[in-house]
Every structure is written in structure tokens, then in C-alpha cells.
């Protein structure tokens, strides 16, 4: 098979993210659906009275700031007890998932963006499109609790 034939076959193959509901994805497909933006790895502040969520630029201590991936993904829940593990049910119910999040989009039966790595074929497009947190975050360990509100920011597609 030539490279051109392989490319045509790949383009014609059904895309699992279009064909399957979230709860039917296997573990490899589930992980591949993540676009690598790392916005779910940012600290969020919730107003006790209104429930409104405010986004910050403060990254979890396990987030690799360059790759936008967890440094200890397999053990993240042990090391960061309030780390939320996404599944098909939580993807449908978490209001703080970014509007660009592939899990949220698929839970709402909406298509992935053109910059999503599964669509574009490149893991860099989430960064070049300005969706990821790369280059725009501070480490959790560098922030004092009294300074949290000073780090509220607006991310693409948020309020």
C-alpha cells in the first residue's frame, strides 16, 4: 500500500469519536479524545452563594506546563485528592468543563473543533489555536491562598 493509499483509507475510515457515544469508548479511545488543552487541570473558584465558577491561571502541581499533560497521570487521584476523574457521566454533568472540551462536546452530541488533534492529525494544533494553557499559567505551589482571586482570568469561550 502506498502512502497516498494509506492516507485515503485513513480519511475514509469511520472516526470513533463521531460514531460512538462516550460510554461506548474503550480506554484508548477515551484517552485519545482528550485534546490536551489542560484547562481541566486549572484551579477554579466557586462562588458559594451563586455557584458561579471563576477560572484561574493556576495549574495543578502535577501539570507539565510545556506538554500540558499530567506528570503522574496514573497516580493523580492519590497525589491530588480533589482531582476529578472524568467519565461519560461526569462529562455530561460538570458545568465547569470548558466549552471547547472534547468530552463536553461529545456529551452534547456536538462535533470536535478543526484544531482537535483527532481532526487535525497533530497534537500541536490545540496549542497553535490558542486553546491550551501552554505559556499562560502559574504553578499552584507559587501562589499564596490569599492571592487566588488575583489569578482569575478569562479563557477562550468562557464568560
C-alpha positions, -999 to 999 in steps of 0.1 A, spaced: 0 0 0 14 34 -9 15 63 14 -12 80 -6 -34 49 -5 -29 47 33 -39 83 37 -71 79 16 -80 48 37 -75 67 69 -96 95 57 -124 71 48 -122 51 80 -150 58 104 -139 82 132 -147 66 165 -154 100 181 -182 106 156 -196 71 156 -196 61 193 -213 76 224 -189 84 252 -200 55 273 -191 31 245 -155 43 241 -127 18 251 -99 32 274 -76 40 244 -104 59 226 -113 77 258 -77 89 263 -74 99 226 -104 121 229 -86 144 253 -74 174 232 -45 182 257 -57 218 265 -52 212 302 -79 236 312 -94 210 334 -61 210 354 -66 246 364 -78 257 398 -114 270 396 -131 291 423 -168 287 430 -190 314 445 -207 299 475 -238 320 470 -244 317 433 -224 286 423 -207 306 396 -173 293 385 -143 316 381 -114 303 361 -78 309 372 -44 306 356 -32 284 384 -21 250 373 -22 218 394 12 209 408 12 178 386 7 196 353 37 198 330 35 234 318 51 227 284 33 195 273 0 203 291 -1 167 304 -1 153 339 33 143 352 18 114 372 -14 106 354 -18 71 368 -15 82 404 -31 117 401 -60 109 424 -38 96 451 -14 126 449 -42 152 444 -73 140 462 -96 166 447 -86 157 411 -118 148 393 -117 117 371 -138 123 340 -161 96 328 -191 96 305 -215 106 333 -193 134 347 -187 148 312 -225 152 309 -229 169 343 -198 190 351 -207 226 343 -170 237 346 -157 217 317 -145 242 290 -170 247 261 -142 236 238 -136 203 257 -140 172 235 -157 153 263 -182 180 268 -187 184 231 -193 147 225 -216 145 256 -237 172 240 -235 154 206 -215 182 190 -186 178 166 -149 183 176 -132 215 165 -109 216 135 -79 222 158 -86 190 178 -57 165 173 -80 137 162 -93 160 134 -61 179 125 -38 149 129 -14 170 150 -11 173 188 2 209 183 -29 224 168 -46 228 202 -16 250 212 -14 269 179 -51 276 181 -46 293 215 -70 268 233 -44 252 256 -29 267 287 6 265 274 26 297 283 -3 312 303 -2 295 337 15 297 370 23 269 394 0 261 422 29 259 446 39 295 438 6 310 449 -5 320 484 -41 312 493 -49 349 499 -38 356 463 -62 332 445 -86 359 434 -58 378 418 -54 349 393 -89 349 379 -87 350 341 -109 346 310 -101 316 288 -113 312 252 -151 305 251 -156 313 288 -179 340 301 
